Amino acid sequence: MEKDSWRLKQPTQKVVEYLDGLTIDGKNIEFVSDVQAKPISKNYVEVKVTFIASDYKLLKKKFGNRSSD
């Protein structure tokens, strides 16, 4: 993501951290090993999350083009 590109399109994600994980827009993220949150303006916070996953895939297409993977 380009630096400061969030200024063009406003973020809508809601992040809630718990003792045993976190949610992003209500979706559970488990096996979280680190969360760093830093306010960047009155209405926005930069959140960095590190977690362990069972798999990773890089798709060579833009996020908005999410037809069947």
Secondary structure, DSSP 8 states (H G I E B T S, - for coil): --TTGGGTS-----EEEETTEEEETTEEE-SEEEEEEEE-SSS-EEEEEEE--S-----SS-TT--S--
